Amino acid sequence: ATVFVMTILPRKDSVDARNQRVNQQLRDWIAAQGNSCIKLVDSEKDFRALSNWPSLMGSDGVHLVPQGYAELAKIINKYL
């Protein structure tokens, strides 16, 4: 079986810095496992690479708008 671990998406508030630290810990932990059964879905990195990612967030700066969910689905799909 393959286990997929996904990073936390960006936020547009003060919690974003904490989430970036958690995401780095996830990346480091998975890299240290050396186990091909654990795959990282780096949704944070790929979402931030979208030039319009802030506009894909709702007014609360946390949840995605429908187009944001569509972009997230594309990101996840490329890892599957």
Solvent accessible surface area in square Angstrom, and as a share of the most:
residue,aa,sasa,rsa
1,A,133,1.03
2,T,65,0.38
3,V,85,0.49
4,F,89,0.37
5,V,33,0.19
6,M,84,0.37
7,T,2,0.01
8,I,68,0.34
9,L,33,0.16
10,P,2,0.01
11,R,55,0.20
12,K,99,0.42
13,D,57,0.29
14,S,109,0.70
15,V,44,0.25
16,D,18,0.09
17,A,55,0.43
18,R,127,0.46
19,N,6,0.03
20,Q,76,0.34
21,R,146,0.53
22,V,53,0.31
23,N,1,0.00
24,Q,86,0.38
25,Q,123,0.55
26,L,45,0.22
27,R,54,0.20
28,D,80,0.42
29,W,125,0.44
30,I,21,0.11
31,A,82,0.63
32,A,83,0.64
33,Q,72,0.32
34,G,74,0.71
35,N,69,0.36
36,S,89,0.57
37,C,61,0.37
38,I,30,0.15
39,K,89,0.38
40,L,41,0.20
41,V,5,0.03
42,D,12,0.06
43,S,0,0.00
44,E,9,0.04
45,K,117,0.50
46,D,16,0.08
47,F,0,0.00
48,R,72,0.26
49,A,82,0.64
50,L,46,0.23
51,S,119,0.77
52,N,66,0.34
53,W,39,0.14
54,P,56,0.35
55,S,77,0.50
56,L,1,0.01
57,M,10,0.04
58,G,16,0.16
59,S,132,0.85
60,D,79,0.41
61,G,4,0.04
62,V,47,0.27
63,H,113,0.50
64,L,17,0.08
65,V,47,0.27
66,P,117,0.73
67,Q,105,0.46
68,G,0,0.00
69,Y,115,0.44
70,A,51,0.39
71,E,31,0.14
72,L,20,0.10
73,A,59,0.46
74,K,128,0.54
75,I,12,0.06
76,I,53,0.27
77,N,104,0.54
78,K,134,0.57
79,Y,65,0.25
80,L,139,0.69
